[in-house]
């Protein structure tokens, strides 16, 4: 049986208020880290390098979302060329082959070893901050002299392994993910403007 409508409305409002509170904390505590992340990505693109992204579950979806915004664009009113970003979460043939033949903890590290190069940037997402396959990805990136950006919650090991860590001050997965998405949008916005000015540029290849 469904809950009375008034109670469900209370739950909706409570979730939105709590999520907004976490985002206010992100604004107060993470703005410098978000700016530093945007600067790292901007510098990589300027020097002909790329961004690789990895994460699990909802964070895997965020990787695809952010890679799509770089390679396509963030908003319809800002024209620019595509930017090189690859989500390491999308190739099901590779992911299932490697997990079956070896183990799941190495699925991102192997792709970084194959695709990464010095000057590239790894963006790793983990709400817990302890995802084993993301930790291994960071280690693989370090061996290639890549820069590392981590988006996480308030805990875990990954924040101490990054060049820049955007640590959402929460332990609740849904609020961390909702804040990660906002941070990802802001990073894309800042990178676009840093590379192409406030007005954008005509794309070299029409959509």
N, C-alpha and C positions, 0 to 999 in steps of 0.2 A: 504494500500500500504506500502511495506517495505521501510525503509530508504535507501538512497544511501549507497553503500558499504563503501565508505570512511568515512561517518559519523558514521556508525556502528562500524567500526574499532576504531575510536576515542573514542567511548563510552566504548568499551572493554578495551582499553589501559588506559582510565581514571579510570575505576573501579579497575583495577589491580594495578595501581600506588597508588590510594587512600588506597586500602587495605594494600599494602606493607608499606605505611606510618604509618598506625595504628599499624601494627606489629612492626615497628621500635620503636614506642612509648612504646609498650608493653615490648620490650626488655630493654628499658631504665628504665621503671617505675615499671614493674611487676615481674622482675626476682627473687627478694627475696621472694615475695609472692608465686611464682610458686615452688621455692625450699622448702619453709615452708609447702606448701600443700603436696608435695611429701614426706617430712619427717613425716607428720601426718599419711598419708596412709601407709607408710612403717612400722611405729611403730604399727599401728593397725594390719596389717597382721602378723607381728612378734609375736604378743601376741594372735594370734588365733581369731582375730576379723574380721569383714567384712566391706564392703563399700556399702551404699545404696545411690542411685542417684535419683533426681527428677527434673522436669522442664516441660515446656509446649511447644507445637509446635516444632519448630526447636530445641529447647533445650531438648525436650523429645527425639528426634532422637539422639542428642549428648549423652544423658544418656545411651541409648541402645548401642551406638557406644563404649563409654568408658567402660561400663560393659563388653561388648564382648571382648575388648582388654585385660582386666584383667583376665577374666575367660578362654579365649583362649590364645592369645598372640599378641604382637604388631607387630612383624616382623617375617618372616620365618627363618631368620638367627640367632635367639636367642631362644633356647629351654629352657623350664622351666615348672614346674607344673602350673596348673590353680590356680588362686587367687579368693577368694570369693567376688564377686561384683554383686549386684542386681539392675537393673533399675526398679523403682517403676511405670513405665509408660507403662508396657507391658501387664498387665493382664486385658484384656478388659471386662471380666465378672465381676471382682471386681470393676473396674473403673465405669462401667455403673450402676452396682447395687448400689454402695454407692452414686454416684451422683444422682441417681433416688430416693433412699430412704431417703437421707439426703441432702447433697449439695456438689457441686464440690470442694469447698474450702477446704474440709477435706480429699480429696482422698489420699494425701500423708501422712498426719499426722496419719491417721488410720493404714496404713501399717507399719509405723515406730513404733507405739504403739504395733502392733502385732509381728513384726519381729526384731525390734532393741533391743540392749542390751548395757549396759555400756561398753565403750571402742570401740564400732563401730564408723564409720565415716559417716556422711551425707555430700554428695556433692550436693548442690543445684545450679541450673542454672536459671538465669533470666536476660534477656538483659535489661529490664527496672529497675531491682532491686526492684520491688514492687509487684511481683506476690503473690497474697494473699495465694494461697495454698502452696507456698514455704515458706512463712513467718510462716504459721501454722506448716509446717513440721519442721522448725527450733525450734519452741517452743516445739514440741513433742520430738525432739532429746535432747533438753536441759533437759527435765524432766527425761530422761533416762541416763543422764551423758554421752552423745555421743559428740564427737568433730564435729565441723561444718566447712566446706569449702564452700565458695560461689564464683561462677563465675558470674560476672555481667558487666554492662557498667559503665559509669562514675557517674550515679545517683542512687537514690533509697534508701530504708531503709535497705535492706538486708546486705549491706556491713558493717554496724555497729553492726550486730547481729552475725557475724561470728568469729571463732577463726582465720581463714585466709580468706582474701578476695582478689581474683584476679579481679581487676577492670580495664577493658579495657577502655582506655581514649578516648571514642567515644560515641556519642548518636545515631549513625546509626546502626540499627539492623543487617544488613548484615555484616558490618565490625566487629561488636562485635562478631557475631557468627563465622566468619572466624578466628578470633583471639582466641576465646574459643577453637576451634578444635585444633589449634596449641598448646595451653597450655595443653590441655588434652593429646595430644601425648607426650609432654615433660614430664609431670607427670608420665605417664606410663613407659616411658623410664627410668627415674630416679629411680622409684620404683623397676623395674626389676633388674637393676644393683646393687641397694643397697641390695636387698635380695639374689641375685644369682651370684654376681660378674660380671666382664666384659665379661666373656665367656659363661655364662649360665650354666645350668645343664641338664643332661638327664632326660626327663620327666618320671614320675613314671607310667603313663598310656599313651600308644601310641595313637596317633590320628587315 
